[in-house]
């Protein structure tokens, strides 16, 4: 994958290539969720768990 910026560190390039894309549906410990952001510095992605409506 080509770097976005001329001086982008290879660690960030690797993270970007392997991280789940924003908007992707994922499984979380709290149930299904959606990826809403990334933190390449710490190597993680943030997801919001989607709760099902109570009946």
MODELLER restraints for C-alpha pairs under 7 A, 6 or more apart:
rsr = mdl.restraints
at = mdl.atoms
rsr.add(forms.Gaussian(group=physical.xy_distance, feature=features.Distance(at['CA:3:A'], at['CA:13:A']), mean=6.34, stdev=0.5))
rsr.add(forms.Gaussian(group=physical.xy_distance, feature=features.Distance(at['CA:12:A'], at['CA:40:A']), mean=6.15, stdev=0.5))
rsr.add(forms.Gaussian(group=physical.xy_distance, feature=features.Distance(at['CA:15:A'], at['CA:40:A']), mean=6.25, stdev=0.5))
rsr.add(forms.Gaussian(group=physical.xy_distance, feature=features.Distance(at['CA:15:A'], at['CA:43:A']), mean=6.66, stdev=0.5))
rsr.add(forms.Gaussian(group=physical.xy_distance, feature=features.Distance(at['CA:21:A'], at['CA:35:A']), mean=6.94, stdev=0.5))
rsr.add(forms.Gaussian(group=physical.xy_distance, feature=features.Distance(at['CA:22:A'], at['CA:35:A']), mean=4.98, stdev=0.5))
rsr.add(forms.Gaussian(group=physical.xy_distance, feature=features.Distance(at['CA:22:A'], at['CA:36:A']), mean=5.42, stdev=0.5))
rsr.add(forms.Gaussian(group=physical.xy_distance, feature=features.Distance(at['CA:22:A'], at['CA:37:A']), mean=6.09, stdev=0.5))
rsr.add(forms.Gaussian(group=physical.xy_distance, feature=features.Distance(at['CA:23:A'], at['CA:34:A']), mean=5.65, stdev=0.5))
rsr.add(forms.Gaussian(group=physical.xy_distance, feature=features.Distance(at['CA:23:A'], at['CA:35:A']), mean=5.14, stdev=0.5))
rsr.add(forms.Gaussian(group=physical.xy_distance, feature=features.Distance(at['CA:23:A'], at['CA:36:A']), mean=6.16, stdev=0.5))
rsr.add(forms.Gaussian(group=physical.xy_distance, feature=features.Distance(at['CA:24:A'], at['CA:34:A']), mean=5.58, stdev=0.5))
rsr.add(forms.Gaussian(group=physical.xy_distance, feature=features.Distance(at['CA:24:A'], at['CA:35:A']), mean=5.50, stdev=0.5))
rsr.add(forms.Gaussian(group=physical.xy_distance, feature=features.Distance(at['CA:25:A'], at['CA:33:A']), mean=5.75, stdev=0.5))
rsr.add(forms.Gaussian(group=physical.xy_distance, feature=features.Distance(at['CA:25:A'], at['CA:34:A']), mean=4.58, stdev=0.5))
rsr.add(forms.Gaussian(group=physical.xy_distance, feature=features.Distance(at['CA:25:A'], at['CA:35:A']), mean=6.61, stdev=0.5))
rsr.add(forms.Gaussian(group=physical.xy_distance, feature=features.Distance(at['CA:26:A'], at['CA:32:A']), mean=5.90, stdev=0.5))
rsr.add(forms.Gaussian(group=physical.xy_distance, feature=features.Distance(at['CA:26:A'], at['CA:33:A']), mean=5.28, stdev=0.5))
rsr.add(forms.Gaussian(group=physical.xy_distance, feature=features.Distance(at['CA:26:A'], at['CA:34:A']), mean=5.76, stdev=0.5))
rsr.add(forms.Gaussian(group=physical.xy_distance, feature=features.Distance(at['CA:26:A'], at['CA:35:A']), mean=6.96, stdev=0.5))
rsr.add(forms.Gaussian(group=physical.xy_distance, feature=features.Distance(at['CA:27:A'], at['CA:33:A']), mean=5.94, stdev=0.5))
rsr.add(forms.Gaussian(group=physical.xy_distance, feature=features.Distance(at['CA:28:A'], at['CA:49:A']), mean=6.77, stdev=0.5))
rsr.add(forms.Gaussian(group=physical.xy_distance, feature=features.Distance(at['CA:30:A'], at['CA:49:A']), mean=6.25, stdev=0.5))
rsr.add(forms.Gaussian(group=physical.xy_distance, feature=features.Distance(at['CA:31:A'], at['CA:49:A']), mean=6.08, stdev=0.5))
rsr.add(forms.Gaussian(group=physical.xy_distance, feature=features.Distance(at['CA:32:A'], at['CA:49:A']), mean=5.66, stdev=0.5))
rsr.add(forms.Gaussian(group=physical.xy_distance, feature=features.Distance(at['CA:32:A'], at['CA:50:A']), mean=5.78, stdev=0.5))
rsr.add(forms.Gaussian(group=physical.xy_distance, feature=features.Distance(at['CA:33:A'], at['CA:47:A']), mean=5.97, stdev=0.5))
rsr.add(forms.Gaussian(group=physical.xy_distance, feature=features.Distance(at['CA:33:A'], at['CA:48:A']), mean=5.16, stdev=0.5))
rsr.add(forms.Gaussian(group=physical.xy_distance, feature=features.Distance(at['CA:33:A'], at['CA:49:A']), mean=3.93, stdev=0.5))
rsr.add(forms.Gaussian(group=physical.xy_distance, feature=features.Distance(at['CA:33:A'], at['CA:50:A']), mean=5.00, stdev=0.5))
rsr.add(forms.Gaussian(group=physical.xy_distance, feature=features.Distance(at['CA:34:A'], at['CA:47:A']), mean=5.20, stdev=0.5))
rsr.add(forms.Gaussian(group=physical.xy_distance, feature=features.Distance(at['CA:34:A'], at['CA:48:A']), mean=5.44, stdev=0.5))
rsr.add(forms.Gaussian(group=physical.xy_distance, feature=features.Distance(at['CA:34:A'], at['CA:49:A']), mean=6.62, stdev=0.5))
rsr.add(forms.Gaussian(group=physical.xy_distance, feature=features.Distance(at['CA:35:A'], at['CA:45:A']), mean=6.85, stdev=0.5))
rsr.add(forms.Gaussian(group=physical.xy_distance, feature=features.Distance(at['CA:35:A'], at['CA:46:A']), mean=5.82, stdev=0.5))
rsr.add(forms.Gaussian(group=physical.xy_distance, feature=features.Distance(at['CA:35:A'], at['CA:47:A']), mean=4.14, stdev=0.5))
rsr.add(forms.Gaussian(group=physical.xy_distance, feature=features.Distance(at['CA:35:A'], at['CA:48:A']), mean=6.54, stdev=0.5))
rsr.add(forms.Gaussian(group=physical.xy_distance, feature=features.Distance(at['CA:36:A'], at['CA:46:A']), mean=5.77, stdev=0.5))
rsr.add(forms.Gaussian(group=physical.xy_distance, feature=features.Distance(at['CA:36:A'], at['CA:47:A']), mean=5.32, stdev=0.5))
rsr.add(forms.Gaussian(group=physical.xy_distance, feature=features.Distance(at['CA:36:A'], at['CA:48:A']), mean=6.72, stdev=0.5))
rsr.add(forms.Gaussian(group=physical.xy_distance, feature=features.Distance(at['CA:37:A'], at['CA:45:A']), mean=5.79, stdev=0.5))
rsr.add(forms.Gaussian(group=physical.xy_distance, feature=features.Distance(at['CA:37:A'], at['CA:46:A']), mean=5.06, stdev=0.5))
rsr.add(forms.Gaussian(group=physical.xy_distance, feature=features.Distance(at['CA:37:A'], at['CA:47:A']), mean=6.99, stdev=0.5))
rsr.add(forms.Gaussian(group=physical.xy_distance, feature=features.Distance(at['CA:38:A'], at['CA:44:A']), mean=6.01, stdev=0.5))
rsr.add(forms.Gaussian(group=physical.xy_distance, feature=features.Distance(at['CA:38:A'], at['CA:45:A']), mean=4.19, stdev=0.5))
rsr.add(forms.Gaussian(group=physical.xy_distance, feature=features.Distance(at['CA:38:A'], at['CA:46:A']), mean=5.77, stdev=0.5))
rsr.add(forms.Gaussian(group=physical.xy_distance, feature=features.Distance(at['CA:39:A'], at['CA:45:A']), mean=6.00, stdev=0.5))
